[in-house]
Amino acid sequence: MGRGNQTNKSLDAQPRADHRCVCCWMPEIMLGPRVRKSPYYEATVAAGVSAFTIYNHMYMPTSYGDPAEEYRRLTERVALWDVASQRQIEIVGPDAASLTQYLSARNLAGLKSGRARYAPICDHDGYLINDPVLLCLATDRFWLSIADSDLGLWAKAVAAERGADVQVFEPDASPLAIQGPLAEELAIDLFGADVVGQLGFFHHVGVELDGIGLVLCRSGWSKQNGFELFLTDGSRGVELWDTVMAAGARFGIGPGTPNASERIESGLLSFGSDNDSRTDPFEAGLGAWVNLDGEYDFIGKTALLKRVESGIERSLVNVSFADDSLSAASLPLEHPRAVRLDGQVVGELRNAVWSPRLDQAIGIGLVKSSASAPGTRLTVDIDGVECSLVVASEPFGTPRRLFSAT
């Protein structure tokens, strides 16, 4: 998740005096009716949000001004995230299950109410267009909890084309995440041990908190353990935020955002940042969640079968910087950079961050398969500085369970 793609260079904004301050300079984001505010927007402003990005046509916080403390809060205590921009696409009706299966490259057989699955979605050419978590609310009702793309329009078009007996729409459902090693204790305080104890990973249940209706799911975009509270009445966002903050005070809770350093340490995909528009799920490392051997059809299946037969051309890889030529002040990257092997361009460095835990720069590269073997040494030019990279053998931290079984 990167910086906002819709910006306004205010007359009062700090001008760039020279190239040395590029990494510190951030343009303002124009507020206006074209971009939505989340139900938690006013609460995040009161909590000291210092930067937003635009995600699914909604403002999403990206910083509260102290990256080091926000990382510690996530990895040592518990953080509260406004992730309402992770919008839901509801598919409901007699043909909901069959349409959802046709949309997804993942085999959804056996998915029960109260469970969720990671479900990559491709276009007809087999390229990844979203990587949602699919929540089954009933046998004929599903939520696609989406990354940043207009998947709702895609799902509507596919439903109409197939004459599916469904409704496809965006419901009033806005997740608020609690993430961190103490998130479980906080959730027990909020909802009770009986409720929390029954929730395995990617399990969800309808609950109320002080009369506020929620869908509580054990999930979230970190490896630190946590939950997403899907608010189903957007008028009560600030109330929910304040309630969770008050309950979490004894656990050292504070505001945070999806954390780029922690997710790269953990090997979690950031759709739209790590991949380009012509990346298939195998290149993105999502082959374990693509089922080509089933009898059912899905969009992109034919193209993916041909691609597997001809060989996957690129791979998403974890990389570490092999020297100290890049400092924390130069990160994160604002755009991808060409990566070279023996002087020849072999792909891109899609993301790079400073890892507080490893005390070094690490990143994600999308490179030719011939350059993806662990230990391969690559180079990248960042603002005139040639940096050495080494392809890592695995993520820098233990991946969360999403990348093993769900």
C-alpha positions in Angstrom: 0.0 0.0 0.0 1.7 3.1 -1.2 1.2 6.8 -1.0 -1.9 8.5 -2.4 -2.3 8.6 -6.1 -4.5 11.7 -6.0 -2.7 14.7 -4.8 -3.0 18.5 -4.6 0.1 20.7 -4.5 -1.1 23.5 -2.3 0.3 27.0 -2.6 1.1 26.7 1.1 2.9 23.3 0.7 6.6 23.1 1.4 8.5 23.4 -2.0 11.2 21.1 -2.8 14.4 23.1 -2.2 16.6 20.3 -3.7 16.7 16.6 -4.4 17.9 15.7 -0.9 14.4 16.2 0.6 12.4 14.1 -1.8 11.9 11.2 0.6 10.6 13.6 3.3 8.4 15.7 1.0 4.8 14.7 0.8 2.1 16.5 -1.3 -1.2 17.2 0.2 -4.3 15.2 -0.7 -7.3 17.3 -1.9 -10.4 16.6 0.2 -13.6 16.5 -1.9 -16.8 14.6 -2.6 -15.2 12.4 -5.2 -13.3 10.5 -2.5 -15.2 9.0 0.4 -14.4 9.3 4.1 -14.5 6.2 6.2 -16.8 5.8 9.1 -13.7 6.2 11.3 -12.3 9.3 9.5 -13.1 11.8 12.3 -11.6 9.5 14.9 -8.4 9.1 13.0 -8.1 12.9 12.6 -8.6 13.3 16.4 -6.0 10.5 16.9 -3.4 12.5 15.0 -3.3 11.0 11.5 -0.6 12.7 9.5 -1.0 11.1 6.0 -3.6 9.4 3.9 -3.6 7.4 0.7 -6.5 6.8 -1.7 -7.7 3.1 -1.6 -10.9 1.9 -3.2 -12.0 5.6 -3.7 -11.7 6.2 0.1 -9.2 8.0 2.3 -7.1 5.5 4.2 -4.6 6.5 6.9 -1.0 5.6 6.2 0.8 7.3 9.1 0.4 8.9 12.5 3.7 10.6 12.4 5.9 8.1 14.3 6.8 5.1 12.2 9.1 3.5 14.8 6.4 3.7 17.5 3.7 2.4 15.1 5.9 -0.6 14.3 6.6 -1.3 18.0 2.9 -1.0 18.8 2.0 -3.5 16.1 4.8 -6.0 16.9 4.8 -5.7 20.7 1.4 -4.6 21.9 -1.8 -3.9 19.8 -2.6 -1.4 17.1 -6.0 -0.1 15.9 -6.3 0.3 12.1 -8.9 2.1 10.0 -9.1 -0.3 7.1 -12.7 0.6 6.0 -11.3 1.2 2.5 -11.0 -2.6 2.3 -14.5 -2.6 0.9 -16.9 -5.5 0.7 -18.6 -6.7 -2.5 -21.8 -8.6 -1.5 -23.0 -11.3 -3.8 -26.4 -12.7 -2.7 -29.1 -14.9 -4.4 -29.7 -18.4 -5.7 -26.7 -18.3 -8.0 -24.3 -16.6 -5.6 -22.2 -19.7 -4.9 -21.8 -20.6 -8.6 -21.0 -17.1 -9.6 -18.5 -16.7 -6.8 -16.8 -19.9 -7.9 -16.7 -18.7 -11.5 -15.0 -15.5 -10.4 -12.3 -17.1 -8.3 -9.3 -19.3 -9.3 -9.6 -20.9 -5.9 -11.6 -24.1 -5.3 -14.4 -22.9 -3.0 -16.0 -26.4 -2.5 -16.8 -27.0 1.1 -16.7 -23.4 2.2 -19.2 -23.1 5.0 -21.1 -20.2 6.6 -18.8 -18.6 9.2 -15.6 -19.4 7.3 -13.5 -17.4 4.9 -10.9 -18.2 2.2 -8.2 -16.3 0.4 -9.5 -16.3 -3.2 -7.4 -14.8 -6.0 -9.3 -13.4 -9.0 -8.1 -13.2 -12.6 -9.2 -11.7 -15.8 -9.8 -13.7 -19.0 -6.0 -13.5 -19.8 -5.1 -15.0 -16.5 -3.8 -11.8 -15.0 -4.5 -11.1 -11.3 -7.1 -8.3 -10.9 -7.7 -8.7 -7.1 -6.8 -11.0 -4.2 -9.8 -10.7 -1.8 -10.6 -12.7 1.2 -14.0 -14.3 0.6 -16.4 -14.5 3.6 -19.3 -17.0 3.4 -22.2 -15.4 5.4 -24.7 -18.0 4.2 -24.9 -20.6 1.4 -26.3 -17.9 -0.9 -24.5 -14.9 0.5 -20.9 -13.9 0.2 -18.6 -10.9 0.8 -15.5 -10.3 -1.3 -13.2 -8.3 1.0 -11.2 -6.6 -1.7 -7.9 -5.0 -2.4 -7.6 -1.8 -4.3 -9.5 -2.2 -7.6 -13.1 -1.8 -8.9 -13.9 -5.5 -8.5 -17.6 -4.7 -7.8 -18.0 -3.4 -11.4 -16.3 -6.6 -12.7 -18.5 -8.9 -10.6 -21.7 -7.0 -11.8 -20.7 -7.3 -15.4 -19.9 -11.0 -15.2 -23.2 -11.6 -13.4 -25.2 -9.8 -16.0 -23.3 -11.5 -18.9 -24.1 -15.0 -17.4 -27.7 -14.1 -16.5 -27.0 -15.0 -12.9 -29.8 -14.8 -10.4 -27.9 -12.6 -7.9 -27.6 -9.1 -6.5 -24.1 -7.6 -6.5 -23.6 -4.4 -4.5 -21.4 -2.8 -1.8 -23.0 -3.3 1.6 -22.6 -1.0 4.6 -19.7 -3.0 6.0 -16.4 -1.3 7.1 -13.6 -3.2 8.8 -11.7 -1.8 11.8 -8.7 -4.0 12.6 -7.0 -4.8 15.9 -3.5 -6.3 15.2 -0.7 -7.2 17.5 0.4 -9.9 20.0 -2.1 -8.5 22.6 -5.0 -8.3 20.1 -6.4 -11.6 21.4 -6.6 -10.4 25.0 -8.3 -7.2 23.9 -10.8 -9.2 21.8 -11.6 -11.4 24.8 -12.2 -8.3 26.9 -14.5 -6.9 24.2 -16.4 -10.0 23.1 -15.8 -12.7 25.8 -13.6 -15.8 25.8 -16.4 -18.1 24.5 -16.8 -16.0 21.3 -13.1 -15.5 20.7 -12.1 -19.0 21.6 -14.3 -20.5 18.8 -12.7 -18.4 16.1 -10.0 -20.2 14.2 -8.1 -18.3 11.6 -10.4 -17.0 8.9 -13.5 -17.8 11.0 -16.1 -15.1 11.5 -19.3 -14.6 13.6 -21.9 -12.0 14.0 -21.7 -10.1 17.3 -22.8 -6.9 19.0 -20.6 -4.6 21.0 -22.6 -2.1 23.1 -25.5 -2.5 20.7 -23.3 -2.0 17.6 -23.7 -4.8 15.0 -20.5 -6.3 13.8 -19.0 -9.3 11.9 -16.0 -10.4 13.9 -13.3 -12.2 11.9 -9.9 -13.5 12.9 -7.9 -12.0 10.1 -5.8 -9.0 9.2 -2.9 -7.9 7.0 -0.1 -8.8 9.4 1.5 -11.9 10.9 1.0 -10.5 14.4 -2.4 -12.1 15.1 -5.5 -10.0 15.2 -9.1 -9.5 14.2 -11.2 -7.4 11.9 -14.4 -5.9 13.2 -16.7 -5.4 10.2 -19.0 -2.5 11.3 -22.5 -2.9 9.7 -23.8 0.6 10.5 -21.5 3.3 9.2 -23.1 6.0 11.3 -21.5 4.4 14.5 -17.8 4.4 13.4 -16.5 6.9 15.8 -18.4 5.3 18.6 -16.9 1.9 17.8 -13.4 3.4 17.5 -13.7 5.0 20.9 -15.1 1.9 22.6 -12.2 -0.2 21.3 -9.6 2.4 22.3 -11.0 2.6 25.8 -10.9 -1.1 26.2 -7.4 -1.4 24.8 -5.9 1.3 27.0 -4.5 -1.3 29.5 -2.9 -3.1 26.6 -1.1 0.0 25.3 -3.3 0.3 22.3 -2.8 3.2 19.9 -3.6 4.1 16.3 -1.7 2.5 13.4 -2.0 1.6 9.8 -1.2 -1.4 7.6 2.6 -1.6 8.1 4.8 -1.9 5.0 7.9 -3.0 6.9 6.1 -5.7 8.9 4.2 -7.1 5.9 7.4 -7.4 3.8 9.2 -9.0 6.7 6.3 -11.5 6.8 6.1 -12.1 3.0 2.5 -10.8 2.6 1.5 -9.7 -0.9 0.4 -6.1 -1.5 -1.8 -6.2 -4.5 -1.2 -3.4 -6.9 2.2 -2.5 -5.3 4.1 -5.8 -5.7 2.5 -6.8 -9.0 1.9 -5.0 -12.3 -1.2 -5.3 -14.5 0.2 -8.3 -16.3 1.1 -10.5 -13.3 -0.5 -13.9 -13.0 -1.1 -15.5 -9.7 1.8 -18.0 -10.2 4.2 -15.2 -10.7 2.8 -13.5 -7.6 3.6 -16.6 -5.5 -0.1 -17.5 -5.2 0.0 -20.8 -7.0 -1.1 -22.7 -3.9 -4.5 -20.9 -4.1 -5.1 -21.6 -7.7 -6.8 -24.9 -8.6 -6.5 -25.9 -12.2 -7.4 -29.5 -11.9 -11.0 -29.1 -10.9 -13.9 -29.9 -13.2 -15.4 -26.4 -12.6 -14.5 -23.5 -14.9 -13.4 -20.0 -13.8 -12.3 -16.8 -15.5 -8.7 -17.1 -16.7 -8.5 -20.9 -16.3 -7.7 -21.6 -20.0 -5.0 -18.9 -20.1 -3.4 -20.1 -16.9 -3.3 -23.7 -18.1 -1.5 -22.6 -21.2 0.9 -20.4 -19.2 1.8 -23.3 -16.8 2.4 -25.5 -19.8 4.8 -23.0 -21.4 6.5 -22.1 -18.2 6.2 -19.2 -15.7 8.3 -16.3 -16.9 8.6 -14.2 -13.8 8.7 -14.6 -10.0 8.0 -12.4 -7.0 11.0 -12.6 -4.7 12.1 -11.3 -1.4 15.4 -9.4 -1.5 17.8 -7.9 1.0 20.2 -5.1 0.4 23.7 -6.6 0.6 25.4 -3.4 1.7 24.8 -0.2 3.6 24.5 2.0 0.6 20.8 2.7 1.2 19.7 4.3 4.4 16.3 4.4 6.2 15.9 8.0 5.1 15.8 6.9 1.4 12.8 4.6 2.0 10.1 3.6 1.2 10.4 3.7 -2.6 7.9 5.9 -4.3 8.0 3.9 -7.6 9.5 0.7 -8.9 13.1 0.6 -10.1 14.8 -1.5 -12.8 16.7 -4.5 -11.4 19.8 -5.8 -13.3 21.7 -9.1 -13.4 25.2 -8.7 -15.0 24.1 -5.4 -16.4 21.0 -6.6 -18.1 17.5 -5.6 -16.9 15.7 -8.6 -15.5 12.8 -7.0 -13.7 11.8 -4.5 -11.1 12.3 -3.7 -7.4 8.6 -3.2 -6.7 8.9 -2.2 -3.0 11.6 -1.5 -0.5 11.4 -0.6 3.2 13.6 -0.3 6.2 13.2 -3.3 8.5 13.4 -2.3 12.2 13.8 -5.9 13.3 16.6 -6.7 10.9 18.1 -3.2 10.9 18.5 -3.2 7.1 16.7 -2.5 3.9 14.6 -5.3 2.4 12.2 -5.4 -0.5 10.1 -7.2 -3.0 11.2 -7.8 -6.6 9.4 -9.0 -9.7 12.1 -10.6 -11.8 12.6 -13.1 -14.6 12.5 -16.7 -13.3 16.1 -17.1 -14.4 17.1 -14.4 -11.8 14.9 -15.7 -9.0 17.1 -18.4 -7.4 18.0 -17.8 -3.7 21.4 -16.2 -3.4 21.2 -14.5 -6.8 23.0 -11.1 -6.7 21.3 -8.2 -8.4 21.8 -4.5 -8.6 19.4 -1.6 -8.6 19.9 2.2 -9.1 18.1 4.3 -6.5 18.5 8.0 -6.9 21.9 7.6 -8.5 23.2 5.1 -5.9 23.9 1.6 -7.2 22.8 -0.9 -4.6 23.4 -4.6 -4.3 20.6 -7.0 -3.7 20.5 -10.7 -2.7 17.5 -12.9 -3.4 16.3 -14.4 -0.1 15.3 -18.0 0.3 12.1 -17.2 2.2 10.3 -14.3 3.9 12.2 -12.5 6.6 9.7 -13.6 9.3 7.4 -16.5 9.8 4.5 -16.0 7.4 1.0 -15.9 8.9 -1.2 -18.9 8.4 -2.9 -17.4 5.4 0.2 -18.6 3.5 -0.1 -22.2 4.6 -3.6 -23.5 4.9 -6.4 -21.0 4.2 
